[in-house]
Amino acid sequence: MSEEHHPLPEGLLEVKISDVSITNVGFAIFMKPVGSTSSKVVPIFIGPLETYSISSALDGVTPPRPNTHDLIINLIGELEARILHVIINDIIGNIFYARIVIQSGDGIVEIDARPSDSVAIAIRARCPIFMHEKVYQEAGVVIGDEGKPESPENEDDQISTTSTASQTPIEQLKVRLQKAIEQERFEEAADLRDQISKMQREN
């Protein structure tokens, strides 16, 4: 397939994942401009299954059966197309928006997608991840000395990212499960058990 030039929109920053961890409000990926020495990052909160998929891809782990993101990569390859890049292009309220840019024999196609799926696919496709500068400026936070976003609220309830950085997503879910059981939040515990079981089946 011949390559087609696809100019990038202005105001884009190439970003990378600086960390994948758990915070007081759930799992998050922290995005940072490539080559930047700033401590300002953009946390994007994602689900545990997406966290597991991203962490596995970063670690080079290949599941015995393809998960959803592996399947998408395989489909695109079989269709003789390729992913050029993904763009985290907007934030409205607390919701991030992204697009996956694909080149096929018919030209360039842009597909609306969640940032978590876009990032998981970009890692597997080994393609660049871009973010609009306005998203970085609006959603960026400065990481404090303890390695987590600075926040004056709910400090007692916040789980330090530094204490869980070495844990896998499944281990982190098990910690949350134990805490939910101890606090008799059984509905949440049941949901966490289901998530852990699903991850273990895919592993």
Secondary structure, 3 states (H helix, E strand, C coil): CCCCCCCCCCCEEEEEEEEEEEECCEEEEEEEECCCCCCEEEEEECCHHHHHHHHHHHCCCCCCCCCHHHHHHHHHHHCCCEEEEEEEEEEECCEEEEEEEEEECCEEEEEEECHHHHHHHHHHHCCCEEEEHHHHHHHCEEECCCCCECCCCCHHHCCCHHHHCCCCHHHHHHHHHHHHHHCCCHHHHHHHHHHHHHHHHHC
